[in-house]
């Protein structure tokens, strides 16, 4: 019988004798996944308008919603700084917006600990839309007026891809807890 990737990862994460999750892998996996998402502006894609979704920010939201408390609230600061280095946005914009997003997600988690897919997706939609609009405002602050309609393709693509990003983060979360042999 064919076994799916999720079933295979679940089998690997079951407790066994002389096996336990790697503490380094368990701590580093969320940071690495978000950092790899922040490198998406370097994809070979030529466009006259922004179309690549903010995958690093989407991964940050997905990790915070999948495992609230795994990343500390201050994680938005270094991860936003890393995104600022590679995104082409003015320095400090992602640093500020990611930190505010982490605070907002933590507050939402404290207020409503119960969730379903629809509420999780609605929070992610609101956060992504606000992030894209605010980055447009910050990027064009002194350079003239840009219509927000430029963001529509990027926004639509981001909102449609978020469930896929959340699934990839869930797979990375299962991989993070794979049982490895202890010596």
GISUL-V620231 format. One record per backbone hydrogen bond with DSSP energy under -0.5 kcal/mol. NH is the residue of the N-H (numbers start at 1). CO is the residue of the C=O. E is the energy in kcal/mol with one decimal. If there is no record, write none. Layout:
# GISUL-V620231
nh-><NH,NH>
co-><CO,CO>
e-><E,E>
This chain:
# GISUL-V620231
nh-><8,9,10,11,12,13,14,19,20,22,26,27,28,29,31,32,33,34,35,36,37,38,39,39,40,41,42,43,45,47,55,56,58,59,60,61,62,63,64,65,66,67,70,71,75,76,77,78,79,80,81,82,83,84,85,86,86,87,88,93,96,97,98,99,100,101,102,103,104,105,106,107,108,109,110,111,112,120,121,122,123,124,125,126,127,128,129,130,131,132,133,134,135,136,137,138,139,140,141,150,151,152,154,155,156,157,158,159,160,161,162,165,166,167,168,169,170,171,172,173,174,175,176,177,177,178,179,180,182>
co-><4,5,6,7,8,9,11,16,180,178,22,23,24,25,27,28,29,30,31,32,33,34,35,36,37,38,39,40,43,45,53,37,54,55,56,57,58,59,60,61,62,63,67,67,72,73,74,74,75,76,77,78,79,80,81,82,83,83,84,90,92,93,94,95,96,97,98,99,100,101,102,103,104,105,106,107,108,116,117,118,119,120,121,122,123,124,125,126,127,128,129,130,131,132,133,134,135,136,138,147,148,149,50,151,152,153,154,155,156,157,158,161,162,163,164,165,166,167,168,169,170,171,172,173,174,175,12,20,18>
e-><-2.3,-2.5,-2.1,-2.4,-1.8,-1.2,-0.9,-1.3,-2.3,-0.6,-2.7,-1.9,-2.5,-2.0,-0.5,-2.5,-2.5,-2.2,-2.2,-2.6,-1.9,-1.7,-0.7,-0.7,-1.4,-0.6,-1.9,-1.9,-2.0,-0.6,-2.1,-1.0,-2.4,-2.5,-2.1,-2.3,-2.4,-2.8,-2.3,-2.2,-2.6,-2.8,-2.1,-0.5,-1.9,-1.0,-1.5,-0.7,-1.9,-1.9,-2.0,-2.2,-2.1,-2.4,-1.5,-0.9,-0.6,-2.1,-0.7,-2.1,-2.2,-2.7,-3.1,-1.4,-2.3,-2.2,-2.3,-2.0,-2.6,-2.9,-2.2,-2.2,-2.6,-2.2,-1.9,-2.2,-2.7,-2.3,-2.7,-2.4,-2.2,-2.2,-2.7,-2.3,-2.4,-2.7,-2.6,-2.3,-2.4,-2.6,-2.3,-2.6,-2.5,-1.8,-2.3,-2.5,-2.5,-1.9,-1.0,-1.7,-1.6,-1.1,-0.6,-3.1,-2.7,-2.4,-2.3,-2.6,-2.1,-1.9,-1.2,-2.3,-2.7,-1.9,-2.4,-2.4,-2.0,-2.2,-2.3,-2.1,-2.0,-2.2,-1.9,-0.8,-0.7,-1.4,-1.9,-2.4,-2.3>
